[in-house]
């Protein structure tokens, strides 16, 4: 008991379960994975994965490695890895994820930003870099310019 070293939590193991019929209000912080079948109102910070079951209802800002949603999320989701929305899942809020999978029948309302480590390296550093290509036409491009005039052929 005393003098024992604390073991690190296994982020792959689900050590916290919020069952159907249970309501939690407040911030949840966990180093392992979390499964929600009840209702949570409050922020969730999870080093592992967060799974919201079909009966789960979450009003929260969720930060986790991966998020699997078969229930309802109202609030933002920040997943370093993948957000999966099943055919019965619903997300209303903005998401920032490494990847996104929405099954047919799944619902997502909000803005999505996807970024992985390799994409971050190739991302333009500022607005000017992103817009440098605007207004410049390829010499073989005969689409209309901003004034609606077609480019003259040489």
C-alpha positions as CSV (number, residue, x, y, z in Angstrom):
1,X,0.0,0.0,0.0
2,X,2.5,2.6,1.1
3,X,5.8,2.8,-0.8
4,X,4.4,1.1,-3.9
5,X,5.0,2.7,-7.2
6,X,1.9,3.7,-9.1
7,X,1.5,1.7,-12.3
8,X,0.7,3.6,-15.5
9,X,-2.8,3.1,-16.7
10,X,-3.2,0.9,-19.8
11,X,-4.8,3.3,-22.4
12,X,-6.1,0.3,-24.3
13,X,-8.1,-1.0,-21.4
14,X,-11.5,0.4,-20.5
15,X,-11.2,1.1,-16.8
16,X,-14.1,3.6,-16.5
17,X,-17.7,2.7,-17.4
18,X,-20.6,5.0,-17.1
19,X,-23.7,2.8,-17.3
20,X,-27.2,3.4,-18.7
21,X,-29.3,5.3,-16.2
22,X,-26.3,7.1,-14.7
23,X,-25.8,10.8,-15.1
24,X,-22.4,12.5,-14.5
25,X,-21.9,16.3,-14.3
26,X,-18.4,17.7,-14.2
27,X,-15.0,17.2,-15.7
28,X,-13.8,13.7,-16.3
29,X,-10.0,13.1,-16.6
30,X,-8.7,9.6,-17.2
31,X,-5.5,8.0,-18.4
32,X,-7.2,4.8,-19.6
33,X,-10.2,4.3,-21.9
34,X,-13.7,5.4,-21.1
35,X,-17.1,3.9,-22.1
36,X,-20.3,5.9,-21.8
37,X,-23.8,4.3,-21.9
38,X,-25.4,6.9,-19.6
39,X,-25.3,10.7,-19.7
40,X,-22.3,13.0,-19.3
41,X,-22.5,16.8,-19.0
42,X,-18.9,18.2,-18.7
43,X,-15.6,18.1,-20.4
44,X,-13.8,14.8,-21.0
45,X,-10.0,14.5,-21.2
46,X,-8.9,10.9,-22.0
47,X,-5.5,9.7,-22.9
48,X,-7.0,6.5,-24.3
49,X,-10.2,6.0,-26.3
50,X,-13.7,7.2,-25.6
51,X,-16.6,5.0,-26.6
52,X,-20.2,6.3,-26.5
53,X,-22.7,3.5,-26.7
54,X,-26.1,3.6,-28.4
55,X,-27.8,4.8,-25.2
56,X,-24.9,7.3,-24.4
57,X,-25.7,11.0,-24.4
58,X,-22.8,13.5,-24.0
59,X,-22.8,17.3,-23.8
60,X,-19.1,17.9,-23.7
61,X,-15.8,18.9,-25.1
62,X,-14.1,15.5,-25.7
63,X,-10.3,15.2,-26.0
64,X,-9.1,11.6,-26.6
65,X,-6.9,9.4,-28.7
66,X,-9.9,7.9,-30.6
67,X,-13.6,8.4,-30.3
68,X,-16.2,5.8,-31.3
69,X,-19.7,7.2,-31.2
70,X,-22.9,5.1,-31.5
71,X,-24.9,7.5,-29.3
72,X,-25.2,11.3,-29.2
73,X,-22.5,14.0,-28.8
74,X,-23.3,17.7,-28.5
75,X,-20.1,19.6,-28.3
76,X,-16.6,19.5,-29.8
77,X,-14.5,16.5,-30.4
78,X,-10.6,16.6,-30.5
79,X,-9.3,13.1,-31.5
80,X,-5.6,12.7,-32.2
81,X,-6.6,9.5,-34.1
82,X,-9.9,8.6,-35.5
83,X,-13.5,9.7,-34.9
84,X,-16.0,7.0,-35.9
85,X,-19.7,7.8,-36.1
86,X,-21.8,4.6,-36.5
87,X,-25.1,4.4,-38.4
88,X,-26.9,5.3,-35.1
89,X,-24.4,7.9,-34.0
90,X,-24.9,11.7,-34.0
91,X,-22.4,14.5,-33.5
92,X,-23.5,18.1,-33.3
93,X,-20.4,20.3,-33.0
94,X,-17.0,21.0,-34.4
95,X,-14.4,18.3,-34.7
96,X,-10.6,18.3,-35.0
97,X,-9.5,14.8,-35.9
98,X,-6.7,12.7,-37.5
99,X,-9.3,10.8,-39.6
100,X,-13.1,10.6,-39.8
101,X,-15.4,7.7,-40.6
102,X,-19.2,8.2,-40.8
103,X,-21.3,5.1,-41.5
104,X,-24.3,5.4,-43.7
105,X,-27.1,6.7,-41.4
106,X,-24.7,8.5,-39.1
107,X,-25.2,12.2,-38.6
108,X,-22.6,15.0,-38.3
109,X,-23.5,18.7,-38.0
110,X,-20.5,21.1,-37.6
111,X,-17.1,21.9,-39.0
112,X,-14.4,19.4,-39.5
113,X,-10.7,19.9,-39.5
114,X,-8.5,16.9,-40.2
115,X,-4.8,16.9,-39.5
116,X,-2.2,14.2,-39.0
117,X,1.5,14.6,-38.3
118,X,2.5,14.1,-42.0
119,X,-0.2,16.6,-43.2
120,X,1.0,19.2,-40.7
121,X,4.4,19.2,-42.2
122,X,2.9,20.1,-45.7
123,X,0.4,22.7,-44.4
124,X,1.0,26.2,-45.6
125,X,2.4,28.3,-42.8
126,X,0.3,31.4,-43.4
127,X,-2.5,32.8,-45.4
128,X,-0.2,34.3,-48.1
129,X,1.3,30.9,-48.8
130,X,-2.1,29.4,-49.2
131,X,-3.2,32.1,-51.6
132,X,-0.1,32.4,-53.7
133,X,-1.6,30.2,-56.4
134,X,-4.8,32.3,-56.6
135,X,-5.1,34.5,-59.6
136,X,-2.3,32.7,-61.5
137,X,-3.4,30.6,-64.5
138,X,-1.8,27.7,-66.1
139,X,-0.9,28.6,-69.7
140,X,-3.0,25.7,-70.9
141,X,-6.0,26.7,-68.8
142,X,-8.7,28.3,-71.0
143,X,-11.3,28.7,-68.3
144,X,-12.8,32.2,-67.8
145,X,-10.9,34.6,-65.7
146,X,-12.4,36.5,-62.7
147,X,-14.1,38.9,-65.2
148,X,-15.7,36.1,-67.1
149,X,-13.4,36.4,-70.1
150,X,-11.8,33.4,-71.7
151,X,-8.0,33.3,-72.0
152,X,-6.7,34.1,-75.5
153,X,-5.0,31.2,-77.2
154,X,-1.5,31.7,-78.6
